[in-house]
């Protein structure tokens, strides 16, 4: 049976506000390296606010391929934090749902760019 691990954000960041994407990125990278295949709880006790970017990084943690077989759970989230996480999660789902490859611009080759500049 997998062991449970707790990441207590307040103790980790020594603040009640988590704003930086880079902090979320560091948490994601270290969690992926250390806890692959384990159950990890991210404890939001005493965290009153997070940024959209921080929420995005933590949601990315849940889908990190290096954490296959892991269970990532957010616990003790305030209503405000829960609401922002839900908003970011919904925006991630809808942005991919509306992706239309047929509307993507044509890729330009290095040769085409070179030819353009030579014509100037």
N, C-alpha and C positions, 0 to 999 in steps of 0.2 A: 504494500500500500504506500502511496506517495505521502511524503511528509508535508505538513503545512508550513508555509512561511508567511510572515507578516512584515509588510513595509509600512511603517508608521510615518506618514509624510511630515507631520508637525515636527517630530524628532529629527527627521532627515534634513529638512530645509530650515528649521529654526525660525519659522514664520507662520502666520495664519493665512497667508496669501501666496498662491503659487501662480506666477505670471509667465515665466520664461519657457519658451519652447525648448531651449537648449537644456534646461533642467529636466524636462520631460524626456528628452532624447537620451540623456545620460542615465536616467532611471530605466528607460526601455532597454538600452544596450546592456547595462549591468544585470538586469533581471534575466534577459535572454541568455547571457553567459552563465549565470550562476544557478538558475532555477528551471532549466529545461526539463519538462516531464513532471514537474511538481505542481502542487496547488499553492497559489500565491494570492494573498489578500492584501489589497492596497487600502490602508486605513486612512480615511479622511477626517478622523476625529480632530476637532479644533481648527480645521481648515474652513474658513468662512467664504473664501472666494478663489476662483482659478480663472485663468485666461482661456480663451477659445483655443489658442495655440497649444497650451499645456494639455487641455482636454483632448485635443487631436492626437498628441503624442501618446497619451495614456490609452486611448482607444486603439491606436496603432499597435501598442503592446499586446492587446488581446488577440490581434491577428498576425503577430510576428511568426513567420515560418520557423524560426529557431526555437520557438516555444511549443512546437507540435506536441500534443499529449499533455500540455499544461492546462491548468484551470486558473484563469485570472479573474478575480472578483473585486469589485469596489465596495467597501463597507463603510458604514457610519458617515455617509454623505449628507450634508445639509440639504434642505430643499433647493436652495439656490445652486449649489454645486450639481445636484442631480439634474436640475432643469437644464443647465448649460451642457452637461454631458449628453443629455437626450437630444438637444438641439444640434450639437456637433455630429452626433451619430446619425441623425436624420439627414443632415446636409451631406454627409459622406455617401449615404445610400442613394439619395436623389441625384447627386452629381454623376454617379456612375450609371444610373438608370436612364439618363437622358443623353448619354454619349452616342453620337452619331458618326461613325467612321466615314460615311459618305460625304460629310460636311467638313472633314479635316482638310486643311490646305495640302496641296501636292508637295511632296518632299523635293527639295532642290539639291542636286548633286554638287559636289565640289567643283566639277568641271563646268557646270552651268554658271556657278558664281564666278569662277575665273574668267569665263568667256564674257560675262556681263561687264566685269571690270576692265577687261581688255578692250571692249568696245567704247569705253568712255574716252 
